[in-house]
Structure formats: structure tokens, C-alpha cells
Amino acid sequence: QYEVGYRAQPLAGFVVDASVFHLKFDDQIGTVALAGGRSTVGNIGRTVHRGAELSVHYDLLGALAPKSSTQFNVYANALLLDAGIKQGALAGRTPQYAPKHVVRTGIVYTRGSALKLALSGTFSAESFADDANTAQRHVPAHAVWDLTAEWRVPHTPVRLIAGVNNVFDEDYYSRIRPDGIDPAPRRNYYLGAAIEF
């Protein structure tokens, strides 16, 4: 396993993280599909995962007023992955759940510890749920957005928490079981409270 990274803050409120990595497994354990929709776990051979990760984070308000307790952050994280099975019965295929890219991005507004609002999105390329890359275990690309909010009740240790997952009601799945797909939840809402002591 090899990894090289770089972190810098070239401007006030602007942070950059970057890294490249190379992972090699001589005897990778993975999932192999069988007839009748079943699967088994076995040694699939030698695999290599290599790629790059990049993260950028910028506090737009912090750049204008560094001492302000109010922040408006814009961020993006990207994973670029080249994964493959190099030796074994499944040579030439892609290891399970190894999309070529995953991107997470969003905006976060905070006002001290009193209020936090965030909109975040996750974009994933297609992948396979088995190492044989069978059509029945194909996981399509998908994009999902979530909205969250936190508010501290003034002069108390209580925080109210609310959110909407899958804001745009995307119909997708990201995992497959032996008996079929594991559908992700459609648009859903939650409300809660936390007490800090």
C-alpha cells in the first residue's frame, strides 16, 4: 500500500487536500455469482486499486471577515478510482463496489454554535455488486441530495435536529443482496433533539 498526500491553505479560508494511492492485494477475497441468483465468497486473485482523492473547502465569509463566527462553506470531495482484477479466473474485471468516481459536494452555513444549515450531494458512478461483473448485479450511477438543519435552543444545552434525505426523491439502489436489490430509501424526513452535558 502506497499513498502520497498534500495539504495547503493558499488563501484565507481556502483549504486543499490531495493524495494519490496504490493498493495491491495478492489474494483478494470477493463475491462470485453462482447460478440461480446465488453467490459465494472466495479468493478472486490479485487486484490493484489506484487512484486519486481531491478535497477543496472554501469559507466565503471567512475570506472577507476572518474573525466572524458566521461561516458559509462550499466544499467538494472527489475520489477517482481505477480498480481491476489482474490475475485469477476473473482477470480483466472490476472488483465489486468500485465505482470509477464518487463526488461529494455541498454548502454549509453556520452561525456560531446556534445554527447550522447544510445541503450536500453525492454522485456515484456505476459499479457491480460481484467480482464477475454479471449484468444481474449491475449498480447504476446515481445522484442524491440531503438537507440538514441544527438549531440550539437559546441558553439551554438542547439542540433541535431536522432534515430531508434524498431531497429530489431519486429512485436508486447501491447494494444488491443474493435475493435481489436493496433499494435505498426514497425521500424521507426526520426530526430529533440532542442534549449536551
Secondary structure, DSSP 8 states (H G I E B T S, - for coil): -EEEEEEEEEETTEEEEEEEEEEEEEEEEEEEE-GGG-EEEEEEEEEEEEEEEEEEEEEHHHHH-TT-SEEEEEEEEEEEEEEEEEESTTTTS--TT--SEEEEEEEEEEETTTEEEEEEEEEE--EESSTT--GGGEE--EEEEEEEEEEE-TTSSEEEEEEEESTT----EEEEETTEEEE---SEEEEEEEE--
